[in-house]
Amino acid sequence: MASQSQPLSSSSAPASASAARDGLAGREPWRRAIRKLRRDRIAMGAGGVLLLIVLAALAAPLYASLVAHTDPFHSGLDVKIMVDSRLMPVMQPSKIGLRLGVTPIGPTWQASYFLGADNQGRDVAARMFFGGRTSLLVAGAATVICLTLAGLVGFVSGYWGGVVDMVLSHLLDILWAFPVYLLAISLSIVLISQPLVIGPFVIGSGSLLLPILILGVIFVPYVARPIRGQVLTLRDSEFVLASIGLGLPRWRIILRDILPNIIPTLLVFLPLMMALNIVTESALSFLSIGVQPPGASWGTIIQDGQALLYTRPAVSLAPGLAIVVTVIALNLFGEGVRDVLDPHTTLRSG
């Protein structure tokens, strides 16, 4: 029995060693890319800023309950707070013109109402954190949906070609023909006016799924076309033609030769599409056709402060600044990712 088992173990050793070497060889280009990205100080700094923004958004409930001691979704018209050892109302008598009505308190630079209040007496700083969480959630989920749909459509269109490519290309052309914001506004108005029914599922007008689905669809042509072009190039490349000549099954060619080469392109699009979705979601929410009350996003907070722009500019400037910083950080980080995952220096050559 021992003499029979010895040849089996010796013959399986080279196969296992070869598989291990293939696995290491497949991971090594990604390790080099990560090391190169770490040496990019601008990209890593932008990534650190993004991490702080995400952590601040996740800590929104803790900030509201433990630091600000306010409910950012409840009207505070009758609330009074201590400012410089004095009890002051959040909504103060107006000192402009005929001094009629009330004006929200300005930034206190204290734990409570750090950035002041909006026209409903709500803590702007606390709403900023919750609004950031909503904006990042909507933009992130929409980006994942967009890249998934675009990658699938671009791959199927480029790899199969023929009638399939013609039909999918025409569908992309139809979406491409609409200006992005006009298409987003039109879809938002239609879907918010009546519930969206998808089989047994009903999505109400106040659901975050509506802006997520809208943003996830409108940018598909802008990602699917580059993916389609890359798949067309890969389909006629030497290593794919060699795999076909060797009689390898189609699923293996797709998984081992095509997909690993389009994944870096999708990763390059990830931070860039995230930035676009944040700006688009904020624009839709500012127009009251994105995130619906009682939800809060950076766009809805800017809208809340529109009437207070001359008296309490912090209400609109704070979320506007948050959008600017987040988008700039995403673009800088995206440029760093693009440099290390450039298609001309592809991570996997087949």
C-alpha positions in Angstrom: 0.0 0.0 0.0 2.8 2.4 0.8 4.6 1.7 -2.5 1.4 2.5 -4.4 0.6 5.8 -2.6 4.1 7.2 -3.0 3.8 7.8 -6.8 0.4 9.5 -6.4 1.7 12.0 -3.9 4.8 12.8 -5.9 2.8 13.4 -9.1 0.3 15.7 -7.4 3.0 17.8 -5.9 4.1 19.6 -9.1 0.4 20.3 -10.0 -0.2 21.9 -6.6 3.0 23.9 -6.8 2.1 25.1 -10.3 -1.4 26.2 -9.0 0.2 28.0 -6.1 2.6 29.8 -8.5 -0.3 30.8 -10.8 -2.2 32.2 -7.8 0.8 34.2 -6.6 1.5 35.4 -10.2 -2.1 36.6 -10.4 -2.0 38.5 -7.2 1.4 40.1 -7.7 0.3 42.8 -10.2 -2.4 43.9 -7.8 0.2 44.1 -5.0 2.4 46.3 -7.2 -0.5 48.5 -8.0 -1.3 49.0 -4.3 2.3 49.8 -3.5 2.4 52.3 -6.3 -0.9 53.9 -5.0 0.6 54.1 -1.5 3.5 56.2 -2.9 1.1 58.7 -4.4 0.8 61.2 -1.5 -2.0 63.3 -3.1 -4.1 60.2 -3.7 -3.5 58.9 -0.2 -4.3 62.3 1.3 -7.5 62.4 -0.6 -8.3 58.9 0.5 -7.7 60.0 4.1 -10.1 62.9 3.7 -12.7 60.5 2.2 -12.3 58.1 5.2 -12.8 61.0 7.7 -16.0 62.0 5.8 -17.4 58.5 5.8 -16.6 58.0 9.5 -18.2 61.4 10.3 -21.3 60.4 8.4 -21.5 57.0 10.2 -21.2 58.8 13.6 -24.2 61.0 12.9 -26.5 59.4 15.5 -23.7 59.6 18.1 -23.1 63.2 17.4 -26.8 64.1 17.6 -27.5 62.2 20.8 -24.2 62.5 22.8 -22.7 65.8 21.6 -25.4 68.1 20.2 -28.2 66.6 22.4 -30.7 67.5 19.6 -33.1 65.7 17.3 -32.2 67.0 13.8 -35.5 65.7 12.4 -37.7 67.4 14.9 -38.8 71.1 14.8 -37.1 73.2 17.5 -39.1 76.4 17.2 -39.6 76.6 21.0 -36.2 75.3 22.0 -33.9 77.4 24.2 -30.2 76.7 24.7 -27.3 78.0 26.9 -24.9 80.3 25.0 -22.2 82.0 26.9 -24.0 81.3 30.2 -27.2 82.8 28.9 -30.4 81.0 28.0 -31.3 82.0 24.4 -34.1 80.9 22.1 -33.1 79.1 19.0 -35.6 81.2 17.0 -34.7 84.9 17.8 -36.7 88.0 17.0 -35.8 89.5 13.7 -33.6 92.6 13.6 -34.0 93.3 9.9 -36.4 95.8 8.4 -39.6 96.1 10.4 -38.3 93.4 12.8 -41.2 91.1 12.2 -41.0 87.4 12.5 -38.0 85.4 13.8 -34.5 84.5 12.6 -32.7 81.2 13.4 -29.8 81.5 15.8 -26.4 81.7 14.1 -23.4 79.5 14.7 -22.7 79.1 18.4 -19.4 77.3 17.9 -20.4 75.1 20.8 -21.5 71.5 21.0 -25.2 72.3 20.6 -26.1 74.2 17.4 -22.5 74.5 16.3 -23.4 75.8 12.9 -26.7 77.4 14.0 -30.2 76.5 13.2 -32.4 76.4 10.0 -35.8 77.9 9.6 -37.4 75.0 11.5 -35.0 75.4 14.5 -33.1 72.2 13.7 -29.4 71.8 14.4 -27.6 72.4 11.1 -24.4 70.6 12.1 -26.4 67.5 13.2 -28.3 67.5 9.9 -25.1 67.9 8.1 -23.8 64.5 9.4 -27.1 62.8 8.7 -27.3 64.4 5.3 -23.8 63.2 4.5 -24.7 59.7 5.4 -27.7 59.8 3.0 -25.8 61.4 0.2 -23.0 58.9 0.4 -25.4 56.0 0.7 -27.4 57.1 -2.4 -24.3 57.9 -4.4 -22.5 54.7 -3.4 -25.4 52.4 -4.1 -26.1 54.1 -7.4 -22.5 53.8 -8.4 -22.5 50.1 -7.7 -25.7 49.6 -9.8 -24.3 51.8 -12.6 -21.0 50.0 -12.9 -22.7 46.6 -12.6 -25.2 47.3 -15.4 -22.6 49.1 -17.5 -20.1 46.3 -17.1 -22.7 43.7 -18.0 -24.1 45.6 -21.0 -20.6 46.6 -22.3 -19.3 43.0 -22.0 -22.3 41.3 -23.6 -22.4 43.9 -26.4 -18.7 43.7 -27.1 -18.1 40.0 -26.7 -21.1 38.5 -28.6 -21.4 41.3 -31.2 -23.8 40.8 -34.1 -27.5 41.5 -33.4 -26.9 41.6 -29.7 -24.4 44.4 -30.1 -26.7 46.3 -32.5 -29.7 46.2 -30.1 -27.7 47.1 -27.0 -25.8 49.9 -28.8 -29.1 51.4 -30.0 -30.5 51.3 -26.4 -27.4 53.1 -25.2 -27.7 55.6 -28.0 -31.3 56.4 -26.8 -30.1 57.0 -23.3 -27.1 59.0 -24.6 -29.4 61.3 -26.6 -31.0 62.7 -23.4 -29.0 65.4 -21.4 -28.2 63.8 -18.1 -29.9 66.2 -15.8 -33.0 66.5 -18.1 -33.3 62.7 -18.0 -32.8 62.5 -14.3 -35.3 65.3 -13.6 -37.9 63.7 -15.9 -37.6 60.3 -14.3 -37.7 61.8 -10.8 -40.9 63.8 -11.5 -42.6 60.8 -13.0 -41.6 58.3 -10.3 -42.2 60.6 -7.4 -45.7 61.4 -8.5 -46.8 57.8 -8.3 -45.4 54.6 -6.6 -43.1 52.4 -8.7 -44.4 48.9 -8.9 -41.9 46.1 -9.8 -43.7 42.8 -9.5 -44.7 42.3 -5.9 -42.5 45.2 -4.8 -43.9 48.8 -4.4 -41.4 51.6 -4.0 -43.0 54.8 -2.5 -42.1 58.3 -3.4 -40.2 58.8 -0.1 -38.0 55.7 -0.6 -34.3 56.2 -1.1 -34.5 53.5 -3.8 -35.9 55.9 -6.2 -32.9 58.3 -6.5 -30.6 55.3 -6.3 -32.3 53.6 -9.3 -32.5 56.9 -11.2 -28.8 57.7 -10.7 -27.8 54.1 -11.3 -29.4 54.1 -14.8 -28.7 57.5 -16.3 -24.9 57.2 -16.3 -24.8 53.6 -17.7 -24.1 54.7 -21.4 -21.1 56.7 -20.2 -19.4 53.6 -18.7 -20.8 50.9 -20.9 -19.3 52.3 -24.1 -15.7 52.3 -22.9 -16.2 48.8 -21.6 -17.6 47.7 -24.9 -14.7 49.1 -26.8 -12.2 47.4 -24.4 -14.0 44.0 -24.8 -13.9 44.4 -28.6 -10.1 44.9 -28.4 -9.7 42.0 -26.0 -11.8 39.7 -28.1 -9.4 40.1 -31.0 -6.2 40.0 -28.9 -3.6 37.4 -29.4 -3.9 35.6 -26.0 -7.7 35.3 -26.4 -7.4 34.0 -30.0 -4.8 31.6 -28.7 -7.2 30.4 -26.0 -9.9 29.9 -28.6 -7.4 28.0 -30.9 -6.5 25.7 -28.0 -10.2 24.8 -27.7 -10.7 26.2 -24.2 -14.3 26.5 -23.1 -15.9 30.0 -23.5 -16.6 30.3 -19.8 -12.9 29.9 -19.0 -11.9 32.5 -21.6 -14.4 34.9 -20.1 -13.4 34.4 -16.5 -9.6 34.1 -17.0 -8.9 36.4 -20.0 -11.7 39.0 -20.4 -13.1 39.9 -17.0 -9.7 40.3 -15.2 -8.8 42.9 -17.9 -12.0 45.0 -17.6 -12.2 45.0 -13.8 -9.4 47.7 -13.6 -11.4 49.9 -15.9 -14.4 49.6 -13.7 -12.3 50.4 -10.6 -11.0 53.5 -12.3 -14.6 54.6 -12.9 -15.7 53.9 -9.3 -14.5 57.1 -7.6 -15.3 59.3 -10.6 -18.9 58.0 -10.9 -19.3 58.4 -7.1 -18.4 62.1 -7.4 -20.8 62.5 -10.3 -23.6 60.8 -8.4 -23.0 63.0 -5.3 -23.4 66.2 -7.4 -26.4 64.9 -9.3 -28.2 63.7 -6.1 -27.6 67.0 -4.5 -29.0 68.8 -7.5 -32.1 66.6 -7.6 -32.6 67.0 -3.8 -32.2 70.8 -4.1 -35.0 70.7 -6.6 -37.2 68.6 -4.2 -37.2 65.6 -6.6 -34.4 63.6 -5.0 -34.4 62.7 -1.3 -37.8 63.5 0.2 -38.7 64.8 3.7 -38.3 63.8 6.4 -35.0 62.5 5.0 -32.0 64.9 4.8 -29.2 65.1 2.3 -26.7 67.8 1.5 -28.9 69.0 -1.3 -32.0 69.3 0.9 -30.0 71.2 3.5 -28.9 73.7 0.9 -32.5 74.1 -0.1 -33.5 74.7 3.5 -30.9 77.5 3.7 -31.8 79.2 0.4 -34.2 81.7 2.1 -31.6 82.3 4.9 -28.6 82.9 2.5 -28.2 86.6 3.6 -28.9 86.2 7.3 -27.6 82.7 8.1 -25.4 81.7 5.2 -23.9 78.8 7.2 -27.0 76.8 6.6 -26.3 76.6 2.9 -22.5 77.1 2.8 -21.7 74.2 5.1 -23.3 71.4 3.0 -22.1 73.1 -0.2 -18.5 73.1 1.2 -19.0 69.4 2.2 -20.0 68.6 -1.4 -17.0 70.4 -2.8 -14.5 68.8 -0.5 -15.9 65.3 -1.1 -16.0 65.7 -4.9 -12.5 67.1 -5.0 -11.2 64.2 -2.8 -12.9 61.6 -5.0 -11.5 63.1 -8.1 -7.9 63.2 -6.7 -8.2 59.7 -5.4 -9.7 58.6 -8.8 -6.7 60.1 -10.6 -4.4 58.1 -8.4 -6.3 54.9 -9.1 -6.3 55.7 -12.8 -2.5 56.1 -12.8 -1.9 52.7 -11.2 -4.6 50.9 -13.2 -4.0 52.5 -16.6 -5.2 50.2 -19.4 -2.0 50.8 -21.3 -0.1 49.2 -18.4 -2.8 46.6 -17.7 -2.5 44.4 -14.6 -3.1 41.2 -16.5 -1.7 40.5 -20.0 -3.3 37.1 -20.3 
